[in-house]
């Protein structure tokens, strides 16, 4: 099983540097399309999506429904590169998700 990232270009570039495949999305609709394609793939075990897309309530509801109905892939939201900093360091979140020290 592999990881897959849906986010802005900086987020995608960062994950590609550690070998994680992904797609850049610049709108909620692009993120939804990428997510729908990703969940059909049998080789993806975790989908990491920028939480900036989840401000769209219909997409959040759709993802919550996927989480309830499916065991895999695990869908995780993390702050995107353009979002205001929060209490948790992005590198800490990525390290926990991927199991690597950054």
C-alpha positions as a Markdown table, in Angstrom:
| # | Residue | x | y | z |
|---|---|---|---|---|
| 1 | Unk | 0.0 | 0.0 | 0.0 |
| 2 | Unk | 1.2 | 3.5 | -0.8 |
| 3 | Unk | 0.4 | 7.0 | 0.2 |
| 4 | Unk | -1.2 | 9.6 | -2.0 |
| 5 | Unk | -1.4 | 13.4 | -1.5 |
| 6 | Unk | -3.9 | 16.0 | -2.7 |
| 7 | Unk | -2.9 | 19.6 | -2.1 |
| 8 | Unk | -1.2 | 22.7 | -3.4 |
| 9 | Unk | 2.0 | 22.6 | -5.4 |
| 10 | Unk | 4.4 | 23.1 | -2.4 |
| 11 | Unk | 2.7 | 20.3 | -0.5 |
| 12 | Unk | 2.9 | 18.0 | -3.5 |
| 13 | Unk | 6.5 | 18.8 | -4.1 |
| 14 | Unk | 7.4 | 18.2 | -0.4 |
| 15 | Unk | 5.8 | 14.8 | -0.4 |
| 16 | Unk | 7.3 | 13.8 | -3.7 |
| 17 | Unk | 10.7 | 14.4 | -2.3 |
| 18 | Unk | 10.1 | 11.6 | 0.2 |
| 19 | Unk | 8.6 | 9.3 | -2.5 |
| 20 | Unk | 4.9 | 9.9 | -2.0 |
| 21 | Unk | 2.8 | 10.3 | -5.2 |
| 22 | Unk | 0.2 | 13.0 | -5.4 |
| 23 | Unk | -1.8 | 15.5 | -7.5 |
| 24 | Unk | -2.0 | 19.2 | -7.3 |
| 25 | Unk | -5.5 | 20.7 | -6.8 |
| 26 | Unk | -6.2 | 24.4 | -7.0 |
| 27 | Unk | -9.9 | 24.2 | -6.3 |
| 28 | Unk | -12.4 | 22.1 | -4.3 |
| 29 | Unk | -13.7 | 20.5 | -7.5 |
| 30 | Unk | -10.2 | 19.4 | -8.5 |
| 31 | Unk | -9.6 | 18.0 | -5.0 |
| 32 | Unk | -13.0 | 16.1 | -5.2 |
| 33 | Unk | -12.1 | 14.7 | -8.6 |
| 34 | Unk | -8.6 | 13.6 | -7.4 |
| 35 | Unk | -10.1 | 12.1 | -4.2 |
| 36 | Unk | -12.7 | 10.1 | -6.2 |
| 37 | Unk | -10.0 | 8.7 | -8.5 |
| 38 | Unk | -7.7 | 7.9 | -5.6 |
| 39 | Unk | -10.3 | 5.9 | -3.6 |
| 40 | Unk | -10.8 | 3.6 | -6.6 |
| 41 | Unk | -7.2 | 2.5 | -6.6 |
| 42 | Unk | -6.4 | -0.7 | -4.7 |
| 43 | Unk | -2.7 | 0.2 | -4.1 |
| 44 | Unk | -3.5 | 3.4 | -2.0 |
| 45 | Unk | -3.6 | 2.8 | 1.7 |
| 46 | Unk | -3.6 | 6.4 | 2.9 |
| 47 | Unk | -4.8 | 9.6 | 1.3 |
| 48 | Unk | -3.4 | 12.9 | 2.7 |
| 49 | Unk | -5.5 | 15.9 | 1.7 |
| 50 | Unk | -5.0 | 19.6 | 2.5 |
| 51 | Unk | -7.5 | 20.8 | 5.0 |
| 52 | Unk | -8.0 | 23.9 | 3.0 |
| 53 | Unk | -10.3 | 21.9 | 0.8 |
| 54 | Unk | -12.4 | 20.7 | 3.7 |
| 55 | Unk | -13.8 | 24.2 | 4.4 |
| 56 | Unk | -16.3 | 23.1 | 1.7 |
| 57 | Unk | -19.0 | 21.4 | 3.7 |
| 58 | Unk | -20.2 | 19.1 | 1.0 |
| 59 | Unk | -16.7 | 17.7 | 0.5 |
| 60 | Unk | -16.2 | 17.3 | 4.3 |
| 61 | Unk | -19.5 | 15.4 | 4.5 |
| 62 | Unk | -18.4 | 13.2 | 1.5 |
| 63 | Unk | -15.1 | 12.4 | 3.2 |
| 64 | Unk | -16.8 | 11.7 | 6.6 |
| 65 | Unk | -19.1 | 9.3 | 4.8 |
| 66 | Unk | -16.1 | 7.6 | 3.1 |
| 67 | Unk | -14.4 | 7.2 | 6.5 |
| 68 | Unk | -17.5 | 5.5 | 7.9 |
| 69 | Unk | -18.1 | 3.2 | 5.0 |
| 70 | Unk | -14.5 | 2.1 | 4.1 |
| 71 | Unk | -11.6 | 0.7 | 6.0 |
| 72 | Unk | -9.1 | 1.7 | 3.4 |
| 73 | Unk | -7.8 | 4.1 | 2.3 |
| 74 | Unk | -7.3 | 6.0 | 5.4 |
| 75 | Unk | -8.1 | 9.7 | 4.7 |
| 76 | Unk | -6.0 | 12.2 | 6.7 |
| 77 | Unk | -6.2 | 16.0 | 6.5 |
| 78 | Unk | -3.2 | 18.1 | 7.2 |
| 79 | Unk | -2.6 | 21.9 | 6.9 |
| 80 | Unk | -1.5 | 23.0 | 3.5 |
| 81 | Unk | 1.6 | 25.0 | 2.9 |
| 82 | Unk | -0.4 | 28.2 | 2.4 |
| 83 | Unk | -2.5 | 27.9 | 5.6 |
| 84 | Unk | -1.7 | 29.8 | 8.7 |
| 85 | Unk | 0.5 | 28.0 | 11.2 |
| 86 | Unk | -1.2 | 26.1 | 14.0 |
| 87 | Unk | 0.1 | 24.6 | 17.3 |
| 88 | Unk | 1.4 | 21.5 | 15.6 |
| 89 | Unk | 4.4 | 21.5 | 13.4 |
| 90 | Unk | 3.7 | 20.2 | 9.9 |
| 91 | Unk | 6.9 | 18.1 | 10.0 |
| 92 | Unk | 5.6 | 16.4 | 13.2 |
| 93 | Unk | 2.3 | 15.5 | 11.5 |
| 94 | Unk | 4.1 | 14.1 | 8.4 |
| 95 | Unk | 6.5 | 12.1 | 10.5 |
| 96 | Unk | 3.6 | 10.5 | 12.4 |
| 97 | Unk | 1.7 | 9.7 | 9.2 |
| 98 | Unk | 4.7 | 8.3 | 7.2 |
| 99 | Unk | 6.5 | 6.8 | 10.2 |
| 100 | Unk | 9.7 | 8.7 | 9.3 |
| 101 | Unk | 11.7 | 11.3 | 11.1 |
| 102 | Unk | 12.0 | 14.6 | 9.3 |
